[in-house]
Amino acid sequence: NESARESALMLLVPIASASSASVQVSWTQTARLGEKVTLLEDQTPFVLSSGACDGCPDRAISVDSKQTFQTFEGFGGAFTQASAVNWRKLNATGQAELIRAYFADPADGGLGYTLCRVPINSCDFSPESYTFDDVEGDVALEHFDSTVQKDVDLGMIDMILAAEAAVEARGESHGVRGLKLKLLASPWSPPAWMKLPMKGVYGDPGEGIRTMTGSAKPFGLDPDYQASWANYFGKWLAAYKARGVDSLWAVTVQNEPEASPGWESCLWTPEYMAKFVAEHLGPTLKATHPEIKIFGFDHNKDHVAEWADGLYKNKTAADYFTGVAVHWYGGLNTDNLDGTHALAPDKFLLATEACNCPGVIYEAEAAAEWWQRAEHLGMDILQDLLHWSVGWIDWNLILDTTGGPNHLGNRCDANLIADPHEKKKTGDSVVVQASYHYLGHFSRYLPRGSVRIGVNDTVEQEKPPGKGDLKNSQPMVFTPCEGSPLQSFSLDSGGMLTVAGTHFCLDVSAYGKGPRVDVYSCAHSPNQKWERRDAPSCPAGGQGTPACSLLVSPSTDKCLTRVTTSGAAIGLDAGSKYTVAQALPCIAGGDPSQTFSLKFGDAGGFPLSFPIRSLPTPGGSGEGERELCAGPYIAREPEFASLAFATPGGGVSVVAMNRGDKPLTFSLIDVEAGLGAERLTVPPHSISSLVLPPLDEETSAGPAPSPGLMAVPPDSRAAASEGVGEEAPGETAIRGALATAAAALAAFAVSAALRRRRHGRGGLQAVQQGEDRPMDRPYVIWSQEERAAAGSPRDA
């Protein structure tokens, strides 16, 4: 099994013939039924039994513990400056409640967070821009503020320490020995004096300006200050440790290296980032903080595969990279995640930022949109985990009622909203958003150390976008020509340019001001009228035919233009790039960006059915040319999806999400146990978490399996780096031995948990609480008393 070989462990377990057996499944649901909302509400348990699904319908979720994939690190959010400021505004009771809500054990009503993020220097969600060394030319960083006083004053350190204490207390009280928070640190920008000057921008006196809130292109860090910037990382880590923060786990090289949207930023190329890590950051952290892992990229999933390829091509850098981090703003892009994993199966994929913008939406003001925001986050989590992410980190832990503070007005939503003066009249100083409960369906049931297992989900078959998905104000974009009905248009005698067979017209936005071009219900308004004109400059044979055309909006005298630009131009994330359609002044003499072929390969179709096809340009396959076709951008996510993880407690957690408008009925099948249940129904707009307990010999559908055969991955750096300080000469061999032992114990623990699921001990309570109580002493032979208490001879 290829997926098993690529995971942290491999189990080879025979499937036995079915016999009479059953287990009880507990489940929890969050749903919105009209005006009625249920939040993390326990449902009536149901039974999986042998033979129940011999004639089950095709719609089913089948889980298979024999197929194992990535091991999970945890969920969490970001200790931004804005989060700390809002936490500080709460009274002592409110502060403690927020820490409990996020970091307490699920049995105590918390989300069980274990993996969080913190900015290095300021970010946009900060009251102001700042660094810890603003002395220009301080190459040796002699003036670095080793007290990180600004972060202390804002409350970031206190908030992190409170979270650390809560996680450690949770581990002690619930029998999860050594449980600690893991903290990922990310810079938005180096100090301005370390950056290259930007020339020709507002405020440039002529020689360029250096600023945190902008970046030179194609990269912003001055090559002369690479060593200083790498040392800055080391000093920041040391300063946080000196403040008592002992959860530091990893860094990313740069937050969003493809974007410079007006707040703290620094552009990078994959090659420059790899060189910096290979020659500066990697060696520096290895010498000063060898336990700290390094992640590359840390931006949207639409470009993660090409970045991973660029980073890993530098073999020296690849040895330092633990993996790459991704953000959610560019869409699900699951193929890119799979492709990135295939490039380097031993590397991590980690989701590090997601939030809904702009502003905050409240249930009392817009209930449907309030719920949709939670659904978008939920589907992003589910798809990221299905496609190799080892963790998922939300953005701000808490914001104010306007979605801030943000020193550039880039306000967004959060799971918890601070309202100490109760402006929203909810009766509480903290407003809990629907997204908090959606996150709980994952974080409460998938504790650290859980292993994704196989799922065959046939409940809903994914369909490609079609004409029925058209809506007003969907932007026109150019994508590879694929003969889709959405890439076919017609031009009638009145000048209406429609998606063929629909009543949606190409519309110059803002009543003709543009430049954006959308699809909109045809109203025969001037900004929806178009003319085909011969292009001034055409390839041989194309002149005077639809094969070489301009599309002109006569009311504005502007031409349809193909433009590659930021996603912000069509209402998407500023860090993403799209080739979009815009209405721009026609270029005298013609230009390839405004010249299109309005014919199919058979030279027919115009004016009744034709593409808007760009002329061949360099960059494609075959002849080295690529053609793009216009079509509406339809952001369509799956309406139903599910995943399953084997948990350290020995059970299996299944999360199923229905974003559709109709209830869905399906069967749940445990392939390995030979058990099933049919006619399970989930309501529309709901998410459910189901817990399958460990199976003992008497309730399993077959004989106990042979001991699992474990494959320890060759790359055990993740295990080796935990808690290891600076190396002295001769320690390398010791570290290698410790790495092997740690990796073997980790693999043994999870495989034993999978075996416990079939043998029992621990039970449903341990699974629900995320505990690993049965494995407190994984290397000790059980006594006769323990064996008797477990009730199964195979447990010995």
N, C-alpha and C positions, 0 to 999 in steps of 0.2 A: 504494500500500500504506500504510494508515493507520499501522500500527505502525512502519514504516520512517520515516515523516515525524516521528514522535514521538521517535525515537532520536537518538543523537548524530551519526549519519551515515546516508546513504541510498545503497544500491547498486542500480543498474539493470543487470542482467546477463541476457543471453538464455540460454535452455536449448537445448543442441544435441542432435542425434540421437545415439543411442548407437552406440558402436563397440567393438571388442574392447579391453578395458583392465582393469587390476586394481591394487589397492594392498593393502599389508599393514597390518593394524590390531593395535596392541599393546593389552593390557588387564591391569588389576590388580584383584584381588578380595579382599574381606574377608567371611568367612562363618562361620556356626556350624552345624555338622552334628552334632547330638547333643552328644557330649562333645568332638568335634574342632573346633578353632577355627583358621582361617587369617586372618592379619592382613596386609593390604597385600601380598599375594603375587602375583607376576607369573604370568600364565597363558600358555598356548601361543597365539601370535599366530594370527590367521585372515585370510582374504583377502576383500576386497570386489571383485567383478568385474561387468562389464557383462553383462546378460542373465541374471544369476544369480537375479533375483527376478521374472522375467516371470510366474511362476505361484506366487508366494509366498502363503502363507495370510494371512488378515486380520490376525492379530496381528503388529504391526510397530512399530518406532520409525523414523520417517522424519525425517531432519534436512534443513533447507533453509537454506543460507547466504544466500539472497536476502532472507529475512525477518530484520531486525535490530531489536533492542529496546535495553535499557539497557546502558551500559558499566559494568564492575565495578571497584570500588575496592579490594576485598581482604577478607581474613579476619583474625581476631585474637581476643584475650581482654582481660581487665581487670587492670590493675596495682593491685589493691586493697591496702589495708593488710595484710589477712590473707595475700595472696599474697606480699608483700614479706617479712613476718615468717617465713613458711615457707621462702622462698628463702634468707633469711639463716641459717636453721638447718642448711642443707646445707653440706658442706665446699666448698672452692674448686672441686674437680672436679665435684661435684654441681651447683653453681651454673652452671658453664659448660655442663654437659650439658643442663640445663633450657633455657638460652638457645638452645643448638643445636637441641634437640628442637622448639622452637616457631618459631625465626626463621631457621634455616639453610635454604639452598636444598634443594629436594626431592632434587636429585642428591647432596646430602651428608647425606641422611637426615632433614631437617627438614620442618616443615609449610609453610614459606614465608610466615609471617604478615607482614602489612604494615599492618594497621589495628587499633588497640587503643584502650582506654578507661581513664580514670583518674578517681577521685572528686575533687571539690573539697571540702575539709574531710573529716570522717570519714563513714563509712557504717556499716551494720550489721556488715559484715565488717571490723571494726576492733577492736583490743583495748579502745578507749574512745572516747567522744565528744570531739571537739575542733574548734576553728576557729583561725584565725590573727589574730583580733581579738575578744577577749572583754571589751573595755572598754566598758561600757554608755554609750550616747550618743555614741560616737566617730564622729560623722557624717562627718567629714573623713578617717577611717581613719588618723589620725596614729600609732596604735599597731599598725597592721598589721605582722605579722612578715614582712618582705620576704625573710627567709632561709628561710622555710618549713621551719624546723628540725625540726618534728615529722615531716614526711614524709622528711626526711633521716635522722633517727634510726631510723625504722621500716624504712628500706632502699628506699623507693619510688623515690627519685631514682636511686640506684645501679642498680637493676634496670632502669629505663627507659633509662638511658644505655648499659647493656650491650646491651639489645635494639636500640637505635638503631645502635650500632656494628656489631652482627651483620648488620643489614639493609644498611647501607652497604657493608660488606665483601663481602656476597653480590653486590651489584650490580657492584662492581668486579671480582670474580673470575669472574663469569659473564656479563660483557658487557652488563649492563643499566644503562646510564649514568644517573646521577642518582637511582637507587632509594633512597627514604627511607621510614622508618616514618611513618605518619600517626596522630596521637593526638587522640582525642575526650575532652573533659573534661565532667563532669556533677556538679552539686551535689545532695546529699540534703537539706540544710537550710542556710539562712542562720544566722548567730549568733543565739542566743535573743533578744538584746535588739532585733533587727530585726523580730521577729515579733509578731503580735497576741496578746494574752493569751487563754488558754483558760479559760473560766468553767464552774463546776459540775463540774469533774473532781477526781480524787483529789489532795489536796494544795493545792487552791485555798483561800487564806485569805479569799476574798470578792471581791477585785478581779481575780481571774484569775491564771494563771501563764504565763510565757513559757518555752518549753523547745525544744531541738532535737529531742527525741524525741516530738513531738506537734505538732498543728496546729489552729488555729482553723478554723472553717468559715464561708463556702465557700472562703476563701483565707487563707493563713497569713502572708504577707509584709505588714507594716504599710505602708500607702501612703505614710506619711511618710518611709520609709527606702528607697524605690525607687531613688533616685539613688545612695545609699550602697551598696546591694547591686549595682547595675550597676558602680560603680567598684571594688567588691570583685573582680568578675570580672577587670577590667583589671589590678589589682594582683597577683592570683594568677598570671595569665598572665605578667606581667613578672618575677615572682619565679622562676617555673619556667625562663624563658628565661635569667635571670641564673645559674641553676644549671647551664646548659649544655644544657638540653632544647630542641632545635630542631625537634621533630617535631609541635608543637602545630598542629592543623589546624582544629578546630571545637569548639563547646560545645553542650550542650543546656541549655535554660533551667532545667529541673528534672527530676530523676529521679522517675518515677511520681507525677505531679501529682494523681492521683485517690485515692491511698492514704495513710493515716496509721496503719500497723499496729503502732506501738509503738517503732520505731526512728527514726533521723533521717528527717524528712519535712517536707513543706510543701505543703499543698493549693493548687491553682490552679483557676480556671475558664478556658475558652478565651478569653473576652473580656478577663479581667484579664491573662493572659499576653501576649496580643496588644498590649494597651495598654502594658505594661511594656517590651516589645521596641520598639514604635514610638517611645516617648517617652524611654526611658532606655538599655536595653541596646544596642539597635541603634546609636544615635548615639555612645554611649561607645566601643564596640568599633571603629566606623568611624574614630574619631579617634585611638585609641591602638593598636589591633591590627587594621588593615583586612584582613589576610589571613585572619582567623579567621571561619569560617562559623558560622551559628546554626541549630540544629535545634529545632523545637518538639515538644510532647507528650512523647515518651520513656516510653510506657507501653503497655498491652496492646492488641493488634490489634482487640479487639472494639469499641473506641470510637474508633479512629483516624480514621475518615471524618468523624464529627461534629466531632472536634477540628480536623482540617485545615480543614474548612469554616469553623469559628469563627475560626481563626487567620488564614486568608487573606481573610476578609471585611474585615478591617482592611487597607486597601490599603497604608498606610505600613509596617505590620508585614510584610506579604507581601513587600515589596521587600527586607527584611532576612533573611527566612527562606530558607535553602537548601532546606529540606524538613522532614519530620517523621521522628522516630525511633520504633521500636516494640520491645516486648518480647514474649516467646513465651508468657507464663503463661496467657493467656486462650484459647488454642487457635489453630488455623491461620488461621481467618477470612480466607480468600483473597478472598472477595467484597469484604470491606472494603478490602483492599489494592488491588484493581482499582478500586474506587470512589474511593479516595483519589488514585490516579494520574490518573483521569479528571477529577477536580476541577482539577488543575494539572499537566499533563503535563511542564512544565518543571522541576518540583520533585523533589527526591530523596525516596525512601523508604529508610530505613536501619535494619536490625535491630541493636539495640545490647545486648541482654541475653537470656541463656537459661541455665538450669541445672536439674538434677534435684534435687528435695528430697522428703522430708527425709533428712538424713544421707548416709552413704557406703555403697554396696553393692559388695561384692567378689566376684570370680568364684568364689573357693573357698567362699563362704558361700551364694550364691544366683545361680548362673550364668545362669539364664533371665532373671531380673529385671535382672541386670547388663547383659545384652545388649539387653534391651528399652529400657533408658535410652538406650543409644547409638542405637537405631533411632528413638526419639522425636526426639532432637536431629537426626538425619540427615534425617528427613522434614520437620522444621521448616525446615531450611536449604534443602532442595530446593524446598519450596513457596514460601518467601519469595523465592527467586531467580526462580522461575517467574512471580511476581506482583510484579515491578518493584523489589525491593530491590537497592540498588547495593552492598551490603556486608553482612557478618554477623559480629557480635562476640559471642563467648562471655563468660560471667561469669568468676569467679576463675580465674586461670592455674594456681594450685596451692593446695591446702588441706591441713590435717593429717588424720590418720587418723580423726578424729571429724567432719570437715567444717567446721572452724573455723580460727582463732578467730573468734567472733562474739559481741560483747559482750551480745547479747540471746538467745543460744542458738538462733538461726535457722540451723542448720547444714545444709549442702548438699553435693552431690557436685561433683567437678571432673575434668577430663581426666587430670591428674597429681596424685598424692597424696604428700605429703612423709612419709617414714617413716625418718628418720635413724637411729633405734634399731632398725629392722627388726622392729617389733612384729608385722607381718603375715607374716613369714617367707618373703618372696618372693626373698630374696637380693639385694635392691637397696634403696637409700635412697629411691627414687622408684617408686611403684606406677603403672603405666600402665593406665588404664581403656580399655574397648572404645571409648568415645566419642572418644578421641584418634585412633584409626584411622579411625573414620567421618568425622571432620572432615578427615582427610588425603585422603580420596577427593574432596573438593572443593578444599581449599586447595592441594594439590600440583598440581592439573591446571587450575585456573582462576586464573591470575595476574592481577594488576592490569592493566587495559586490555583484558581479554577482553570480548567483546560477545555477549550472549545472542542466539541465532538460533532460527528456527522449529523446532518439534518437533511432529509428529503422532503421538501415542502411542496405539495401539489395542491394547496388550498386555492390559490389564485394564480393563473398563468399570466405572466407579464405580457402586455401588448404594446407594440410600438405606437408612438403618438399618431393620431389621425385627425381628420377634419373635425371630428366631434370634440377635440380638445382645444379648438380655437376659441380665444376670448379677446375682448377689446384690450388694446394697449400692449399686446405682445410685440416686442421689438423684432424687426427684420434683421437677420444675421446671414452671413455666408458660411456654409459648411461644405464638405466634400459632396459632390453630386452623387446621388444614390438612387435616382428615379422615384423618390418618394412623392405621393400625391400632394404633400405640402410644399413641394418644389415645382409645382405646375401652376401656371397662371393663365388668365384670359384678359383680353383688352377689348371692351365693347365699343360701339360707335359713339357713346357718350364720353369716352375717356376713362371709364371706371376700370382700374387694373385690379382684378380680384384673384384670390386663391381659387383656382378652377373648381367649379361645382359648388361654391359656397357664396355667402353674402358678405364676406369679409374683404374689404378693400385696403390697398396700400394707402396710408394716410400720413401726410406730413404733419408731425406733432405740433402741439401748441398753436393750433389753428393756422398752420402754414409757416410759422416762424422756424420750426425745426430746431436743430438739424436732424433730430431723430425721425426715422420712418417706422411706423408701426402698422399692424393690421387692426382694422376697426370696422364695425358694422357700416355697410355702405349707406351713405346719406346723400350722395351726389353733391357734396359740397366742393367748393373750388380746390381745397387742399387735398382732395381725393382724385383729382383729374390728372391724367398723364398723357403724353404724346410720345410716339416713337419717331425719332429722327435719325437720319443717317449720321454715323459718326464721322468726324473730319479725317481721322487717320485709321486705316484698316489694313489688315493683312491682305495679301494678294487674293483676289477673287471674292472678297467679302464686301467690297464697297457697294452700297445701294441695296443691300439685302438685309433681312432680319438677322443674319449672322454677324452683323457689325452695326450695332445700334446704340443710340443714346435714349434714355428714358427721362423725359423732361416734364417738370411740373410747371405748366404755363402760367399759373397764377403767381408763382414766385420766381419764374425763370431760373430755376435751379435744377441741377441734374442729380439723378440717383447716383450715389458714389459709394464705392467699396473702401472702407477705412478700417485699419487695424488699430484698436485703441483700448483704453482701460474699460473694464466692466462697468465702471461708474457711469459711462455714457448711456448704458441701457438699464440702469437701476440695479446693477450687481456690484460685487465687491471691487473696490478700486485696485486691488492687487491682482485681479485676473485680467486676461486679455481676450478680446473677441474681435472678429472681423465683422463689422456691422454695416448696415445700410444707412446712409445719411443723405439728406438733401443739401447740396453745397453748390456754390456758384459754378457754372459750367466753365471748363478750362479751354481757353482759346487754342485752336489747333488740335484739340483732343488729348485724351490721356487714358492709359489702360485702366485706371481706377473708375472711369466713367463709361467704359466701352464694354458692351455685353453682346453675347450671342443669344438670340431669342428663338432658337430652333433646337430640336432634338437631333440625334445622330442621323435621322433619315431626312433632315432638312425640312421637315414638315411641322405642323402644329400651330404656327402663328396665323391668326391672332386668337384662336380658340383654346389652344392648350400648348403652352411653351414654357421652357425654363428661363430664368434670368441667370445666365451662365457667364462667369468671367472668362476672358480670353486666357489661353494657356500661359502660365507663368512659371519660372524656375522654382524647383523645390519639391516636385512630386516624384512618382515612381515611373517605371517604364521608360519613356522618352526623356525623363528628367523634368517633366512638366506636370502641373497640377491645375485642375479646374475646380472652381467653387461655385455653388448654386445658392441663390437667395431662398430664404424660407423663414417662417416665423419661429422665434425662440420659444420653445414650450418646455418649461421646467416641470417635468412630470416625475413624480416619485412613485414607487410601488404602493399600492393600496393595502396590501397585506404582506407581511414577512415574519419570519420566526428564526430563532437560533436556540442552541442548547449548549450548556457547559456542564462538565462533571466538576463538582465542587469538592474542596478538601474534606468536607464532612462525609463524603461517600455517596451522596445523592446526585441527582441531575436536576438542574434548573432550566426550564424552558421559558422563553419570553416570546409572546405572540402579539402582534400589533395589527389592528384593523383601522385604517384611515378612511375606509369607504363609507358610503351613506347607507349601506344595507348590512344586516347581520349575516354572519357566515357560519355555516355548520360543517364540521369536519371530524375526522377520527384522529386520535392520538395513539401512536404505536411505539412501543419500546422494542426495537428489533432484537437486541441481544437477549433480553429477558423473555421474549416471546409473549408479551402482554399487550393488551390494547383496550381502548374504549371508543365507542362510536357515538355519533350524534351530539358532539359537544358544540355549543353555539356561543359565539362572542358577539356582542352588540356592535353597532357602528361606532366609529370614533372612540375606540377603546384600546387599552393595552392590558395584557394579562401576564402574570408570572405564576408558573406552575412548578411545584416541587415534587419530584419523584424520589421517594426515600430509598435508602439502601435495601437490597433484597437479601433475606436470609435464605438458607437452603430449603426451608419448608415452603416458602412462598414463591421462590423463583420457579420458572417454567422448565428448568433443566438441571442437570447435575452441576456441582460447583466446578468452575473452570480450573485449569491448571494454572500455576503461578505465572503472573505476567512476565514477559521477557522484555527487559528494559534496554533501550538504546540511548546512551548518554551522548549528547551532541559533542562533536570535536571541539567546537568553540565554547569554552567554559569561562570566558572572560567575565560574563555577567555574575557568575557565582564567585569567581576569584576576587573580584574587586570589592565585595561587600566587607566593609570594616577593616580594610588593610591600610596601614599607614605608609610612611615613606620607606622605600626599600633600602636596606643596607646590603653591602656586597655579600653574595651567597644566599640571599633570601629568595631569589628567583625560583630555585628548585622547591623550596618550602611552599611558596605561593602556588606553584604548579600542583603539588601534592594536595594542598588544601582545596584548590579549585576542583580537582578530580573528586575528592571526597564530598565536597559540598554539592557538586552536580549530581553525584550518585545518590546522596541522601534526598535531594530534592526530587529526583526522578522516582526514587523508592516511595517517598511520601505520597505523591500523587497516584502512582500505580497502586499503592496499597489502598488509597481512598477509593479508586475504581473497583478494587477487589472487595472492599468493605461494602460497597453498594450491593454486591451480590451476597455477601456473607452476613451482613448486619453489623451491629454495634455502632453506637453514635446516634443513629436514628434521625427522625425528622427534626427534632428539636435542635440538634447540632447543625443541621443544614440551614434551618431558618435563621439561626444566630450567627452563621458564618464561622462556626467553631471548628476546631480540629482536635477536639478533646480525646478521641480514641488514639491519636498519634502523638500524645505527649511524650511517650518513650518508644520511638519507632525501632530502636535497636535492642530492646529488652524482650526476652522470651516471656510470653504470658504465663502466669501461674495457673495452677489447677483451679483456684478460686475464680480468677478472671475468666477462664475458659467456661466454667460452669455458669457464671453470671451472664456471659455472652449468649449461652444457649446453643452454641454451634460448635461441633468438634473441629471443623475446619478453621475456626478462628485461632486455634492453637498453632 
